[in-house]
Amino acid sequence: MVLRMVGDHLELIPLPNPRSIKGKYKIDGRIEDIEELQEQKLLERV
């Protein structure tokens, strides 16, 4: 989940499950590495 402040309230936004897009895009690497990269990118936004 991503938590963000919008005006005077908080929003919780669910993240898509990386496994749900498996095979949709050609990405080299293990799913665990991709999940970790996704988490790092989200933390950079906060």
N, CA, C and O atoms as CSV, one atom per row, in Angstrom:
chain,resi,resn,atom,element,x,y,z
A,1,MET,N,N,0.844,-1.183,0.000
A,1,MET,CA,C,0.000,0.000,0.000
A,1,MET,C,C,0.888,1.243,0.000
A,1,MET,O,O,1.965,1.277,0.594
A,2,VAL,N,N,0.392,2.239,-0.680
A,2,VAL,CA,C,1.034,3.552,-0.647
A,2,VAL,C,C,0.129,4.449,0.178
A,2,VAL,O,O,-1.083,4.491,-0.037
A,3,LEU,N,N,0.715,5.157,1.111
A,3,LEU,CA,C,-0.019,6.092,1.956
A,3,LEU,C,C,0.398,7.493,1.538
A,3,LEU,O,O,1.586,7.812,1.515
A,4,ARG,N,N,-0.585,8.333,1.206
A,4,ARG,CA,C,-0.250,9.708,0.842
A,4,ARG,C,C,-1.277,10.668,1.419
A,4,ARG,O,O,-2.444,10.333,1.617
A,5,MET,N,N,-0.797,11.867,1.677
A,5,MET,CA,C,-1.639,12.925,2.210
A,5,MET,C,C,-2.264,13.673,1.046
A,5,MET,O,O,-1.560,14.112,0.137
A,6,VAL,N,N,-3.575,13.820,1.068
A,6,VAL,CA,C,-4.298,14.560,0.032
A,6,VAL,C,C,-5.190,15.565,0.756
A,6,VAL,O,O,-6.184,15.205,1.386
A,7,GLY,N,N,-4.808,16.818,0.648
A,7,GLY,CA,C,-5.566,17.850,1.358
A,7,GLY,C,C,-5.509,17.602,2.855
A,7,GLY,O,O,-4.435,17.622,3.457
A,8,ASP,N,N,-6.672,17.367,3.454
A,8,ASP,CA,C,-6.728,17.154,4.905
A,8,ASP,C,C,-6.988,15.697,5.276
A,8,ASP,O,O,-7.389,15.407,6.403
A,9,HIS,N,N,-6.763,14.779,4.339
A,9,HIS,CA,C,-6.975,13.366,4.657
A,9,HIS,C,C,-5.888,12.494,4.024
A,9,HIS,O,O,-5.146,12.937,3.147
A,10,LEU,N,N,-5.813,11.256,4.487
A,10,LEU,CA,C,-4.839,10.301,3.970
A,10,LEU,C,C,-5.513,9.358,2.979
A,10,LEU,O,O,-6.679,9.001,3.147
A,11,GLU,N,N,-4.782,8.962,1.958
A,11,GLU,CA,C,-5.270,7.981,1.002
A,11,GLU,C,C,-4.392,6.748,1.077
A,11,GLU,O,O,-3.168,6.858,1.148
A,12,LEU,N,N,-4.999,5.592,1.063
A,12,LEU,CA,C,-4.282,4.326,0.952
A,12,LEU,C,C,-4.522,3.795,-0.450
A,12,LEU,O,O,-5.664,3.630,-0.878
A,13,ILE,N,N,-3.452,3.534,-1.148
A,13,ILE,CA,C,-3.558,3.064,-2.526
A,13,ILE,C,C,-2.923,1.681,-2.610
A,13,ILE,O,O,-1.733,1.533,-2.331
A,14,PRO,N,N,-3.693,0.671,-2.987
A,14,PRO,CA,C,-3.113,-0.671,-3.089
A,14,PRO,C,C,-2.153,-0.757,-4.273
A,14,PRO,O,O,-2.380,-0.152,-5.321
A,15,LEU,N,N,-1.092,-1.508,-4.090
A,15,LEU,CA,C,-0.136,-1.737,-5.162
A,15,LEU,C,C,-0.552,-2.976,-5.949
A,15,LEU,O,O,-1.092,-3.922,-5.377
A,16,PRO,N,N,-0.307,-2.975,-7.241
A,16,PRO,CA,C,-0.608,-4.185,-8.003
A,16,PRO,C,C,0.360,-5.295,-7.607
A,16,PRO,O,O,1.519,-5.037,-7.285
A,17,ASN,N,N,-0.119,-6.501,-7.636
A,17,ASN,CA,C,0.734,-7.648,-7.348
A,17,ASN,C,C,1.640,-7.868,-8.559
A,17,ASN,O,O,1.134,-8.089,-9.659
A,18,PRO,N,N,2.972,-7.816,-8.388
A,18,PRO,CA,C,3.871,-7.998,-9.527
A,18,PRO,C,C,3.640,-9.320,-10.261
A,18,PRO,O,O,3.868,-9.408,-11.468
A,19,ARG,N,N,3.197,-10.327,-9.552
A,19,ARG,CA,C,2.948,-11.617,-10.188
A,19,ARG,C,C,1.757,-11.549,-11.155
A,19,ARG,O,O,1.647,-12.366,-12.069
A,20,SER,N,N,0.862,-10.562,-10.943
A,20,SER,CA,C,-0.308,-10.449,-11.809
A,20,SER,C,C,0.055,-9.984,-13.214
A,20,SER,O,O,-0.733,-10.158,-14.145
A,21,ILE,N,N,1.235,-9.397,-13.379
A,21,ILE,CA,C,1.646,-8.948,-14.710
A,21,ILE,C,C,2.752,-9.833,-15.278
A,21,ILE,O,O,3.354,-9.504,-16.300
A,22,LYS,N,N,3.015,-10.955,-14.613
A,22,LYS,CA,C,4.053,-11.875,-15.075
A,22,LYS,C,C,3.758,-12.297,-16.512
A,22,LYS,O,O,2.650,-12.730,-16.829
A,23,GLY,N,N,4.757,-12.164,-17.370
A,23,GLY,CA,C,4.619,-12.537,-18.766
A,23,GLY,C,C,4.079,-11.431,-19.652
A,23,GLY,O,O,4.133,-11.538,-20.877
A,24,LYS,N,N,3.563,-10.380,-19.057
A,24,LYS,CA,C,3.002,-9.286,-19.843
A,24,LYS,C,C,4.113,-8.422,-20.446
A,24,LYS,O,O,3.978,-7.914,-21.559
A,25,TYR,N,N,5.199,-8.262,-19.711
A,25,TYR,CA,C,6.328,-7.457,-20.161
A,25,TYR,C,C,7.592,-8.283,-20.062
A,25,TYR,O,O,7.719,-9.128,-19.175
A,26,LYS,N,N,8.535,-8.044,-20.971
A,26,LYS,CA,C,9.817,-8.743,-20.908
A,26,LYS,C,C,10.715,-7.988,-19.935
A,26,LYS,O,O,11.149,-6.867,-20.202
A,27,ILE,N,N,10.981,-8.621,-18.813
A,27,ILE,CA,C,11.838,-8.033,-17.784
A,27,ILE,C,C,12.822,-9.103,-17.347
A,27,ILE,O,O,12.434,-10.201,-16.948
A,28,ASP,N,N,14.085,-8.768,-17.428
A,28,ASP,CA,C,15.108,-9.705,-16.967
A,28,ASP,C,C,15.246,-9.589,-15.461
A,28,ASP,O,O,15.231,-8.486,-14.915
A,29,GLY,N,N,15.378,-10.708,-14.799
A,29,GLY,CA,C,15.589,-10.709,-13.355
A,29,GLY,C,C,14.565,-11.554,-12.632
A,29,GLY,O,O,13.550,-11.964,-13.196
A,30,ARG,N,N,14.856,-11.801,-11.379
A,30,ARG,CA,C,13.960,-12.589,-10.532
A,30,ARG,C,C,12.827,-11.697,-10.030
A,30,ARG,O,O,13.005,-10.490,-9.866
A,31,ILE,N,N,11.668,-12.293,-9.790
A,31,ILE,CA,C,10.511,-11.534,-9.307
A,31,ILE,C,C,10.828,-10.861,-7.972
A,31,ILE,O,O,10.336,-9.766,-7.697
A,32,GLU,N,N,11.644,-11.507,-7.144
A,32,GLU,CA,C,12.010,-10.920,-5.853
A,32,GLU,C,C,12.803,-9.630,-6.044
A,32,GLU,O,O,12.615,-8.659,-5.312
A,33,ASP,N,N,13.696,-9.634,-7.043
A,33,ASP,CA,C,14.478,-8.428,-7.328
A,33,ASP,C,C,13.580,-7.302,-7.836
A,33,ASP,O,O,13.767,-6.138,-7.483
A,34,ILE,N,N,12.610,-7.664,-8.662
A,34,ILE,CA,C,11.679,-6.672,-9.197
A,34,ILE,C,C,10.821,-6.092,-8.082
A,34,ILE,O,O,10.587,-4.884,-8.048
A,35,GLU,N,N,10.346,-6.942,-7.164
A,35,GLU,CA,C,9.553,-6.460,-6.032
A,35,GLU,C,C,10.365,-5.512,-5.168
A,35,GLU,O,O,9.855,-4.488,-4.714
A,36,GLU,N,N,11.639,-5.853,-4.937
A,36,GLU,CA,C,12.494,-4.999,-4.124
A,36,GLU,C,C,12.723,-3.647,-4.814
A,36,GLU,O,O,12.695,-2.604,-4.161
A,37,LEU,N,N,12.944,-3.668,-6.114
A,37,LEU,CA,C,13.130,-2.424,-6.858
A,37,LEU,C,C,11.869,-1.571,-6.805
A,37,LEU,O,O,11.947,-0.352,-6.654
A,38,GLN,N,N,10.705,-2.212,-6.929
A,38,GLN,CA,C,9.436,-1.487,-6.853
A,38,GLN,C,C,9.293,-0.811,-5.490
A,38,GLN,O,O,8.878,0.345,-5.406
A,39,GLU,N,N,9.635,-1.527,-4.435
A,39,GLU,CA,C,9.541,-0.954,-3.088
A,39,GLU,C,C,10.495,0.219,-2.927
A,39,GLU,O,O,10.127,1.239,-2.343
A,40,GLN,N,N,11.718,0.088,-3.437
A,40,GLN,CA,C,12.694,1.180,-3.343
A,40,GLN,C,C,12.191,2.421,-4.076
A,40,GLN,O,O,12.327,3.534,-3.569
A,41,LYS,N,N,11.614,2.242,-5.259
A,41,LYS,CA,C,11.116,3.384,-6.032
A,41,LYS,C,C,9.968,4.077,-5.297
A,41,LYS,O,O,9.866,5.304,-5.313
A,42,LEU,N,N,9.106,3.289,-4.653
A,42,LEU,CA,C,8.011,3.889,-3.908
A,42,LEU,C,C,8.518,4.690,-2.717
A,42,LEU,O,O,7.995,5.764,-2.419
A,43,LEU,N,N,9.527,4.174,-2.039
A,43,LEU,CA,C,10.084,4.875,-0.888
A,43,LEU,C,C,10.742,6.195,-1.312
A,43,LEU,O,O,10.760,7.155,-0.542
A,44,GLU,N,N,11.276,6.241,-2.523
A,44,GLU,CA,C,11.879,7.474,-3.027
A,44,GLU,C,C,10.827,8.578,-3.212
A,44,GLU,O,O,11.143,9.763,-3.109
A,45,ARG,N,N,9.579,8.183,-3.483
A,45,ARG,CA,C,8.509,9.147,-3.695
A,45,ARG,C,C,8.057,9.807,-2.403
A,45,ARG,O,O,7.576,10.940,-2.414
A,46,VAL,N,N,8.208,9.103,-1.295
A,46,VAL,CA,C,7.672,9.578,-0.012
A,46,VAL,C,C,8.541,10.622,0.606
A,46,VAL,O,O,8.230,11.124,1.687
